[in-house]
Amino acid sequence: MTRTARLLLRVAKEIRELAPAWLACLLAMAAVAAADSRGFRERGMLAYFLGASALGALSIGHEYSHRTVSMLLSQPARRADLLLVKLGVLLAMLLTLRAVAGAVLFAPSGLFSGFGSRPPEPEYVLAALWLPVLVGLFVAPWLTMLCRSSIAGTVFAPSLPGVFLPVGALLGIVKYGLAPASEPAVWEVQFAFLWKGTLALCAVAAVMSWRKFVRLEAIDGPGQDVRLPHWLVWRTATRTAVPAFSKRHPLWLLAKKELRLQQMTLIVAGVHVLGWLTVTSLRTYFVTDVLGIFFVMTIFHILLVSLMIGSLASAEERQFGALEWQVLLPMATWKQWALKVGVALGLAMLLALILPALLASLNSPAGVNFPRLAQIVRPRFTVPVAVLTVGSLYVSSLATSGLWALLVSLTAMSGAWLLLGGSSGSAVFVALVRSGLVPSAGINLAGQRLMNVLALTLFAGFLVMALRFGLANHRSADRAAGRVWKQMFWMAGCLMIGVTLLAGVVAFYRLA
C-alpha cells in the first residue's frame, strides 16, 4: 500500500468518527436560522462552544471509546504524522463550524442584534468566533489525553477560559475602581485578559498535546480515581499487615460501583460549588449582575448534571469493557438495573436540586427567590430532572461511550423541545411544558387539575417505558437497528398521543 493510500485511510477514519458530532452541531446551528427566537440563538451559541470542544475531545477520545489506542500506537508510522492527520481533519471541521456560526449566530441580525443601543465591537465578535476553535483544536485534545476521558475534555476545555473572566474583572476593578463611569474600562481589561489568557493557554496546550501524544501509552480504562492526597490519609508506621477480606452486601458493592462511574459528575458538582462560592463572596467587587450569573450557573448546572448522570450510568461500563461480565453476576439483571436507576435518580435529585437550593439558602445574593429545600420535592422541579436523567439513561444504554450518550441526549432533548415547544403561544407548548407544573391562564381549577393528572400520567408513562426499553438494551450486547427503531416508535407514539390529549384539554377549557 502506498503512502498516499495509507494517508487517505487515516483521514477517512477520522472523518467517520467525527462526522456525527460535526453534523449534530451544524444541525443545531441550522435550527437557529429556522427558529427566529433569541432563546434558540443562545442555544445555538452553546452548541457552537460545546460542539467545538466535543470535536476536539473526540479526535483523541474515540480511540479510548473503541479501545483502539494500542492499535493506533502500533502502526508503522511516526506519531507526529498520526497527530497531524487528526489535527488536520479536526481543523477543517472546526473551520466549517466557525463559518456557519459567523453566518447564523454572529450576523448583524443574529444573536447580538438586540444587545445594547449599538452593535458589538468587532474584536468581541472576533473573540467569540475564534476562541472556541482554538480551545477545541488545542485544549480539548490535551485534556482528553491527560484525563483519558473524552467527557473531561468536553466539559473542562470551555470552562478553563471562563476562569479568566472574574480574574480580569478583579484586575480591572483594582486599576479603575468601582465607579459606574469606570465600567467600560473594567470590561476592556476583562476582555483583554480573557483574550490573551486564552491564547497563552492554547499555546501551552499545543506544546503539551504534542508532548503527551508522542509519549502516549496504551493504558485501558480511566485515569486515577479521585481521592484524597496521601498526606491527608491516616497512616502508622507499624501498619504492615494485610487487611482481611470482609463479607459485604452485594447491593452495597454495586451501589459503590455506580458512584465510581459518576466521578466526573461529582467533579462538575464540586466545580459548581467553587464557582458559586467565588461569585457570592466577591459579589461586591463584580460590576456585572450577580443575579444573572446565579441563574445562568444554576440552570446550566441542573441541565448538565442531569444529562451527565444518565449518560455515564450505562455507557461507561460498556466503554470500560465491564458490562459483559457485569450481567453475568449471580444476581438478576433487573435488580442491577433497578439499583442503577435508583442511584442515578437519587444522585440527580441530590446534585441538581438539593445542592443549588442548599447553596442559595446558605449564601444567596439579594433578589434571589430560589425554592427552599422543602419545596423542591414538587413535580414542578422533580419531573424535568427525572425526565432528563431517564432520557439520557436510555440513550446511554445504546451508546458506546459517555460522551456520545451526552451529545445525543442533548441533541434529542433540544430537538424534542423545538418540535413540541417551538412557539411559546402554541397549544402543544402550553400542554407539555406548563400544564400541571405552573398555573395556566384562561383555564379554571377543574381544568388545571385534569391537566395535572394527565401531565403526570404522561411523564410517568414515558419514564416507565424508557426504563423498560433501557433494561432490554443494557442486558444485551446486540444493538439491533430494528429493535431500536421499534422502541423509538413506541415512545414517540405514546408521547404524541399524550400531548394531543393535553392540547385537547387546553383547547376545550379555553374555548368553553
Phi and psi in degrees as a GROMACS rama.xvg file:
@    title "Ramachandran Plot"
@    xaxis  label "Phi"
@    yaxis  label "Psi"
@TYPE xy
-73.1087  167.26  THR-2
-66.4271  -37.3857  ARG-3
-64.9925  -40.1334  THR-4
-64.6433  -40.7968  ALA-5
-64.3979  -40.0098  ARG-6
-63.3715  -41.9633  LEU-7
-65.0133  -36.5734  LEU-8
-65.6144  -40.2158  LEU-9
-66.4062  -41.0287  ARG-10
-64.6188  -41.9905  VAL-11
-63.2133  -38.1139  ALA-12
-64.3784  -43.3619  LYS-13
-66.0268  -40.467  GLU-14
-64.6561  -40.2867  ILE-15
-63.4423  -36.1396  ARG-16
-79.3077  -33.9771  GLU-17
-92.8805  -15.5369  LEU-18
-60.824  -42.7581  ALA-19
-60.4085  -46.1657  PRO-20
-65.7025  -37.6984  ALA-21
-64.1814  -45.1637  TRP-22
-66.0171  -36.3249  LEU-23
-63.4476  -41.2039  ALA-24
-66.3597  -39.9464  CYS-25
-64.398  -41.1034  LEU-26
-66.8768  -37.2489  LEU-27
-63.5581  -41.3596  ALA-28
-75.3041  -29.5063  MET-29
-68.072  -32.4687  ALA-30
-64.64  -26.6806  ALA-31
-63.6125  -40.4225  VAL-32
-68.0803  -31.2728  ALA-33
-78.151  -34.9045  ALA-34
-99.1332  108.37  ALA-35
-82.9244  75.4637  ASP-36
-146.775  139.419  SER-37
-65.7909  -34.2217  ARG-38
-61.5896  -38.7119  GLY-39
-69.2289  -35.4605  PHE-40
-65.1031  -37.6209  ARG-41
-65.2855  -39.4713  GLU-42
-67.3435  -34.7078  ARG-43
-65.1105  -36.6264  GLY-44
-66.3738  -40.1691  MET-45
-63.8053  -39.1889  LEU-46
-64.2916  -34.6214  ALA-47
-67.9215  -46.4778  TYR-48
-65.6044  -49.6809  PHE-49
-71.1431  -34.2007  LEU-50
-64.7426  -39.5309  GLY-51
-63.6382  -42.6564  ALA-52
-68.0177  -36.74  SER-53
-65.4318  -39.7813  ALA-54
-62.9338  -43.2282  LEU-55
-62.7664  -38.9287  GLY-56
-70.1313  -37.8604  ALA-57
-70.8346  -25.4839  LEU-58
-59.0193  -31.7082  SER-59
-105.025  -35.7559  ILE-60
-66.8869  -25.5327  GLY-61
-67.5963  -22.6321  HIS-62
-68.0724  -37.668  GLU-63
-70.7363  -37.8646  TYR-64
-64.5315  -42.872  SER-65
-91.5606  2.34335  HIS-66
56.9674  45.7554  ARG-67
-115.672  19.6478  THR-68
-64.4243  -41.8252  VAL-69
-64.8156  -38.3797  SER-70
-67.0997  -37.5172  MET-71
-65.3918  -45.0204  LEU-72
-75.5497  -18.2534  LEU-73
-91.0892  3.02729  SER-74
-68.6973  146.496  GLN-75
-76.6104  65.213  PRO-76
-151.841  155.133  ALA-77
-68.2473  142.57  ARG-78
-65.4939  -29.8679  ARG-79
-62.4271  -38.4008  ALA-80
-67.2657  -39.8681  ASP-81
-62.1655  -42.8614  LEU-82
-67.5457  -37.752  LEU-83
-64.2771  -37.1196  LEU-84
-63.9931  -45.2133  VAL-85
-61.3393  -46.6206  LYS-86
-68.3665  -32.5384  LEU-87
-65.3091  -46.4324  GLY-88
-65.1794  -41.0393  VAL-89
-62.4939  -42.7142  LEU-90
-62.8143  -41.3977  LEU-91
-61.5261  -42.3104  ALA-92
-70.3924  -38.2485  MET-93
-65.8942  -37.9183  LEU-94
-66.1804  -34.6215  LEU-95
-64.4735  -44.1421  THR-96
-60.9746  -39.2827  LEU-97
-64.4969  -39.3936  ARG-98
-65.5652  -43.2497  ALA-99
-67.264  -40.18  VAL-100
-64.4128  -38.4341  ALA-101
-66.0459  -31.8963  GLY-102
-82.9604  -28.4099  ALA-103
-104.326  -48.6855  VAL-104
-88.1148  -36.8776  LEU-105
-112.84  19.9052  PHE-106
-71.2845  164.54  ALA-107
-55.8913  -28.8692  PRO-108
-101.372  16.0596  SER-109
-93.839  -137.337  GLY-110
-64.5978  -39.2062  LEU-111
-88.3222  4.59034  PHE-112
-65.5608  -29.045  SER-113
-104.719  10.4829  GLY-114
-94.3811  109.479  PHE-115
82.2345  175.301  GLY-116
-85.1738  -10.8024  SER-117
-137.044  157.447  ARG-118
-66.1583  157.58  PRO-119
-66.9692  159.726  PRO-120
-66.1992  147.627  GLU-121
-60.0515  -33.1451  PRO-122
-68.7482  -27.3161  GLU-123
-68.2887  -44.7543  TYR-124
-64.654  -38.4132  VAL-125
-62.2105  -42.4215  LEU-126
-66.3757  -42.5432  ALA-127
-64.9527  -27.1956  ALA-128
-83.0043  -39.5795  LEU-129
-98.2014  -26.0037  TRP-130
-63.0471  -42.4599  LEU-131
-60.6738  -33.9094  PRO-132
-65.7452  -44.99  VAL-133
-67.3986  -41.5627  LEU-134
-65.0882  -42.6352  VAL-135
-67.9892  -29.2353  GLY-136
-81.9428  -33.9654  LEU-137
-115.518  -47.2554  PHE-138
-76.2477  -46.2936  VAL-139
-61.2083  -45.6974  ALA-140
-62.0285  -37.3674  PRO-141
-64.1442  -47.4448  TRP-142
-65.5711  -32.651  LEU-143
-65.551  -44.3268  THR-144
-69.7855  -34.3803  MET-145
-68.1665  -41.8569  LEU-146
-95.4807  -9.54103  CYS-147
53.129  42.9756  ARG-148
-152.103  123.878  SER-149
-71.9862  -28.3772  SER-150
-67.2104  -38.9041  ILE-151
-61.7012  -42.1222  ALA-152
-64.9997  -36.878  GLY-153
-71.0908  -41.1002  THR-154
-80.6203  -43.5022  VAL-155
-86.1072  -22.7058  PHE-156
-61.972  -49.4157  ALA-157
-75.2122  -13.1735  PRO-158
-79.4533  -31.0549  SER-159
-62.7062  -45.047  LEU-160
-62.7061  -26.6424  PRO-161
-65.0941  -21.0111  GLY-162
-67.6209  -27.0081  VAL-163
-71.8121  -20.21  PHE-164
-66.0563  -54.1703  LEU-165
-66.6061  -33.9365  PRO-166
-64.6272  -43.3778  VAL-167
-63.8525  -36.5844  GLY-168
-63.8432  -42.3594  ALA-169
-64.4462  -39.9209  LEU-170
-63.8826  -40.7413  LEU-171
-65.7815  -37.9672  GLY-172
-67.7851  -39.7043  ILE-173
-62.2248  -34.6305  VAL-174
-83.0297  -39.5924  LYS-175
-114.063  -12.6272  TYR-176
91.2789  -176.877  GLY-177
-102.745  7.96968  LEU-178
-64.2641  144.437  ALA-179
-58.3358  -31.2878  PRO-180
-68.8969  -20.9306  ALA-181
-90.7583  1.67334  SER-182
-60.7697  -43.5489  GLU-183
-60.3866  -38.7203  PRO-184
-67.6151  -38.0956  ALA-185
-64.3906  -39.6203  VAL-186
-65.5358  -35.3028  TRP-187
-63.9644  -42.6534  GLU-188
-65.3669  -41.3032  VAL-189
-62.9295  -43.8883  GLN-190
-66.8736  -42.0572  PHE-191
-62.5806  -39.9572  ALA-192
-67.6877  -38.111  PHE-193
-62.8621  -46.9092  LEU-194
-65.2549  -51.5712  TRP-195
-69.9533  -37.7264  LYS-196
-65.365  -39.5662  GLY-197
-68.0623  -39.0554  THR-198
-62.394  -42.1846  LEU-199
-64.8135  -40.589  ALA-200
-62.5194  -41.6754  LEU-201
-66.5053  -36.122  CYS-202
-64.2834  -44.7343  ALA-203
-65.1848  -41.8363  VAL-204
-65.5333  -34.1289  ALA-205
-63.2731  -45.3984  ALA-206
-65.6052  -44.0144  VAL-207
-69.0253  -32.8531  MET-208
-64.5076  -44.9458  SER-209
-61.6508  -45.2003  TRP-210
-65.3753  -40.501  ARG-211
-68.8469  -40.3164  LYS-212
-69.6045  -37.0687  PHE-213
-63.5905  -34.3335  VAL-214
-102.449  16.0359  ARG-215
-66.0096  139.551  LEU-216
-114.113  147.501  GLU-217
-84.1956  83.9231  ALA-218
-113.965  115.916  ILE-219
-75.6838  154.756  ASP-220
90.2155  176.134  GLY-221
-78.046  -179.43  PRO-222
-74.8107  -169.175  GLY-223
-64.4692  142.486  GLN-224
-61.8413  154.224  ASP-225
-75.6612  118.938  VAL-226
-150.125  169.734  ARG-227
-70.7485  152.512  LEU-228
-61.8156  158.626  PRO-229
-63.8644  -32.3599  HIS-230
-74.2007  -11.5322  TRP-231
-93.4684  -9.94446  LEU-232
-87.7633  130.158  VAL-233
-70.6615  127.112  TRP-234
-137.896  156.423  ARG-235
-131.337  153.754  THR-236
-71.5815  -24.6452  ALA-237
-93.7717  2.45149  THR-238
-86.3702  87.74  ARG-239
-119.681  -13.6248  THR-240
-73.7677  145.524  ALA-241
-76.5768  126.577  VAL-242
-64.7563  142.804  PRO-243
-75.4446  150.498  ALA-244
-70.9966  138.832  PHE-245
-117.458  149.667  SER-246
-83.7563  121.09  LYS-247
-124.695  153.808  ARG-248
-68.8515  136.251  HIS-249
-63.3967  -33.0217  PRO-250
-64.901  -37.0767  LEU-251
-66.6503  -39.4532  TRP-252
-65.8099  -40.0367  LEU-253
-66.5366  -37.1643  LEU-254
-64.8336  -39.8312  ALA-255
-63.8053  -37.4678  LYS-256
-63.1428  -41.029  LYS-257
-63.6656  -38.708  GLU-258
-68.3432  -33.6718  LEU-259
-67.0853  -30.786  ARG-260
-68.1055  -21.1912  LEU-261
-100.217  26.995  GLN-262
-61.7506  -40.9314  GLN-263
-65.2703  -36.3581  MET-264
-64.9949  -41.4868  THR-265
-64.119  -35.6452  LEU-266
-66.6073  -41.8322  ILE-267
-62.3122  -40.4856  VAL-268
-63.8634  -39.1624  ALA-269
-64.5537  -38.5815  GLY-270
-64.5094  -38.4121  VAL-271
-62.9469  -41.1907  HIS-272
-62.9541  -45.3268  VAL-273
-63.6394  -41.7409  LEU-274
-64.5635  -41.2501  GLY-275
-66.0636  -43.1331  TRP-276
-63.717  -36.9447  LEU-277
-65.8456  -44.6926  THR-278
-65.0868  -44.8006  VAL-279
-71.9632  -34.1204  THR-280
-73.6158  -27.0082  SER-281
-108.353  21.5547  LEU-282
-65.745  -26.0789  ARG-283
-73.4911  -14.0594  THR-284
-102.72  -7.89973  TYR-285
-85.0264  135.125  PHE-286
-81.1648  -33.5113  VAL-287
-73.6773  169.231  THR-288
-76.4664  116.789  ASP-289
-68.886  -33.7128  VAL-290
-62.4243  -42.3527  LEU-291
-64.5919  -40.6984  GLY-292
-61.5218  -39.3723  ILE-293
-61.5161  -48.2753  PHE-294
-67.4898  -39.0187  PHE-295
-63.6142  -46.1138  VAL-296
-61.6196  -43.9375  MET-297
-68.4231  -46.1131  THR-298
-65.0396  -44.7266  ILE-299
-62.9147  -38.7092  PHE-300
-65.1623  -43.292  HIS-301
-62.8571  -46.7212  ILE-302
-65.4261  -46.8767  LEU-303
-66.0306  -45.3206  LEU-304
-65.9109  -42.6764  VAL-305
-61.4519  -42.1101  SER-306
-72.7341  -37.2442  LEU-307
-66.555  -40.8394  MET-308
-60.804  -47.2945  ILE-309
-69.0053  -36.0007  GLY-310
-69.3311  -32.4464  SER-311
-84.915  -18.538  LEU-312
-62.4397  -44.67  ALA-313
-108.149  -37.9905  SER-314
-67.8465  -33.4169  ALA-315
-66.2708  -36.9992  GLU-316
-62.8865  -38.2122  GLU-317
-68.86  -37.1143  ARG-318
-68.4197  -37.3869  GLN-319
-78.6321  -5.36364  PHE-320
74.8271  20.4311  GLY-321
-100.608  -6.5685  ALA-322
-71.0464  -36.53  LEU-323
-62.9287  -47.6305  GLU-324
-80.5304  -17.7203  TRP-325
-66.6413  -40.6866  GLN-326
-74.6723  -11.7958  VAL-327
-89.8619  2.03545  LEU-328
-64.7252  152.448  LEU-329
-73.3452  58.9682  PRO-330
-152.057  140.233  MET-331
-58.624  139.851  ALA-332
-63.7873  -33.7746  THR-333
-67.0373  -30.4904  TRP-334
-69.1085  -42.1705  LYS-335
-61.7102  -40.9876  GLN-336
-67.4553  -40.1351  TRP-337
-62.7986  -40.1983  ALA-338
-65.5457  -40.0088  LEU-339
-62.1904  -44.2593  LYS-340
-65.4007  -41.9561  VAL-341
-62.8003  -43.7328  GLY-342
-65.3951  -40.9954  VAL-343
-64.5281  -46.9749  ALA-344
-67.3286  -41.6973  LEU-345
-63.056  -42.7077  GLY-346
-67.7938  -35.1744  LEU-347
-65.0702  -44.6673  ALA-348
-64.3818  -36.7561  MET-349
-69.5035  -47.5947  LEU-350
-85.4164  -33.4191  LEU-351
-88.7998  -24.1507  ALA-352
-118.827  -54.5827  LEU-353
-67.7304  -40.9388  ILE-354
-62.3244  -50.6743  LEU-355
-62.3  -36.9104  PRO-356
-65.7901  -38.4752  ALA-357
-66.5677  -42.4282  LEU-358
-63.5131  -40.9255  LEU-359
-66.9942  -34.9615  ALA-360
-74.2429  -27.827  SER-361
-79.5645  -43.7869  LEU-362
-154.911  83.983  ASN-363
-111.982  143.26  SER-364
-69.9088  162.849  PRO-365
-63.1884  136.208  ALA-366
95.0262  -6.73581  GLY-367
-85.9034  121.298  VAL-368
-114.426  60.6567  ASN-369
-77.8153  142.964  PHE-370
-61.276  147.459  PRO-371
-74.7736  170.76  ARG-372
-62.0819  -33.2401  LEU-373
-75.7888  -12.4105  ALA-374
-98.4708  -13.5206  GLN-375
-78.9796  -6.10789  ILE-376
-80.0589  -3.56506  VAL-377
-71.3291  152.271  ARG-378
-58.9708  -26.3842  PRO-379
-56.7801  -31.6844  ARG-380
-104.626  -37.5964  PHE-381
-78.3067  -33.696  THR-382
-64.0556  -48.5879  VAL-383
-60.0032  -40.3436  PRO-384
-65.2884  -41.1749  VAL-385
-64.8055  -40.5709  ALA-386
-64.9541  -43.8778  VAL-387
-63.1704  -42.8161  LEU-388
-67.9079  -46.9526  THR-389
-68.6278  -40.0603  VAL-390
-61.3778  -44.1689  GLY-391
-69.5865  -29.2919  SER-392
-66.6432  -38.686  LEU-393
-63.5916  -44.1945  TYR-394
-62.4772  -36.675  VAL-395
-63.9506  -30.3595  SER-396
-69.7082  -11.621  SER-397
-108.825  -15.0511  LEU-398
-90.2977  160.298  ALA-399
-100.153  -5.34069  THR-400
-153.904  157.117  SER-401
-65.8154  -33.6575  GLY-402
-66.7418  -43.4519  LEU-403
-62.7941  -40.0592  TRP-404
-63.1897  -38.7953  ALA-405
-66.7304  -44.4762  LEU-406
-65.9699  -44.0137  LEU-407
-66.7227  -39.1862  VAL-408
-64.0625  -44.0827  SER-409
-63.26  -41.8935  LEU-410
-66.9681  -42.1352  THR-411
-66.4165  -43.0681  ALA-412
-65.9362  -40.2813  MET-413
-65.7414  -40.7802  SER-414
-65.1853  -40.0726  GLY-415
-64.9488  -39.5477  ALA-416
-66.3101  -38.4564  TRP-417
-67.0657  -39.5727  LEU-418
-72.3122  -41.5602  LEU-419
-93.9606  -20.2327  LEU-420
-136.803  35.0598  GLY-421
-64.751  -29.6653  GLY-422
-118.764  125.51  SER-423
-67.4834  -14.9558  SER-424
-97.5003  -0.296227  GLY-425
-77.2106  152.266  SER-426
-66.8217  -33.379  ALA-427
-66.381  -39.6703  VAL-428
-63.1163  -46.0662  PHE-429
-61.5705  -40.1908  VAL-430
-69.099  -40.0447  ALA-431
-82.1322  -44.0798  LEU-432
-92.2489  -39.8259  VAL-433
-105.97  -13.5866  ARG-434
-72.6501  124.217  SER-435
79.9191  -17.2947  GLY-436
-98.4681  -37.1717  LEU-437
-136.311  157.777  VAL-438
-61.245  142.707  PRO-439
-107.836  125.338  SER-440
-68.0311  142.138  ALA-441
84.2313  5.36741  GLY-442
-123.199  131.973  ILE-443
-75.8372  -179.114  ASN-444
-64.709  -40.1968  LEU-445
-63.6843  -40.5552  ALA-446
-66.165  -38.5057  GLY-447
-66.4865  -37.8732  GLN-448
-65.7301  -43.1181  ARG-449
-63.1667  -42.4421  LEU-450
-63.3021  -36.2044  MET-451
-63.1484  -45.4477  ASN-452
-64.9981  -44.1501  VAL-453
-65.2761  -40.4248  LEU-454
-65.3825  -45.5095  ALA-455
-65.3449  -36.663  LEU-456
-64.595  -40.721  THR-457
-62.6261  -47.1407  LEU-458
-66.2159  -40.8219  PHE-459
-63.9945  -42.0791  ALA-460
-63.686  -39.6362  GLY-461
-64.4692  -41.9783  PHE-462
-64.6251  -44.5941  LEU-463
-64.1137  -43.0474  VAL-464
-66.0169  -42.7516  MET-465
-64.3632  -39.4061  ALA-466
-68.98  -37.184  LEU-467
-66.156  -44.9362  ARG-468
-67.1312  -36.1163  PHE-469
-62.7532  -37.6842  GLY-470
-62.7611  -42.0911  LEU-471
-63.2658  -36.3452  ALA-472
-76.1845  -36.0003  ASN-473
-70.256  -33.7763  HIS-474
-85.3022  -1.09064  ARG-475
-127.817  136.637  SER-476
-80.9617  -12.2168  ALA-477
-92.0715  118.031  ASP-478
-108.42  75.0716  ARG-479
-66.5238  138.801  ALA-480
-65.6993  -35.7296  ALA-481
-63.1677  -41.9616  GLY-482
-66.1691  -39.6913  ARG-483
-65.5722  -44.3136  VAL-484
-64.4022  -37.5762  TRP-485
-64.8203  -40.3947  LYS-486
-63.7786  -45.4587  GLN-487
-63.4509  -36.8268  MET-488
-63.5029  -44.1744  PHE-489
-65.1588  -44.0542  TRP-490
-66.8081  -44.8814  MET-491
-64.7729  -40.0623  ALA-492
-64.5319  -46.956  GLY-493
-64.8882  -36.6975  CYS-494
-65.572  -42.5705  LEU-495
-68.6444  -34.8129  MET-496
-64.4627  -44.1523  ILE-497
-63.9529  -41.1135  GLY-498
-64.6726  -38.3816  VAL-499
-63.4069  -40.9659  THR-500
-63.4008  -43.3627  LEU-501
-63.9764  -41.9451  LEU-502
-64.5673  -36.1372  ALA-503
-65.3699  -39.0563  GLY-504
-64.3138  -42.7518  VAL-505
-60.2128  -46.5761  VAL-506
-66.2489  -37.7224  ALA-507
-65.26  -47.0019  PHE-508
-76.6142  -23.2591  TYR-509
-81.1981  -28.2808  ARG-510
-87.1948  -15.9011  LEU-511
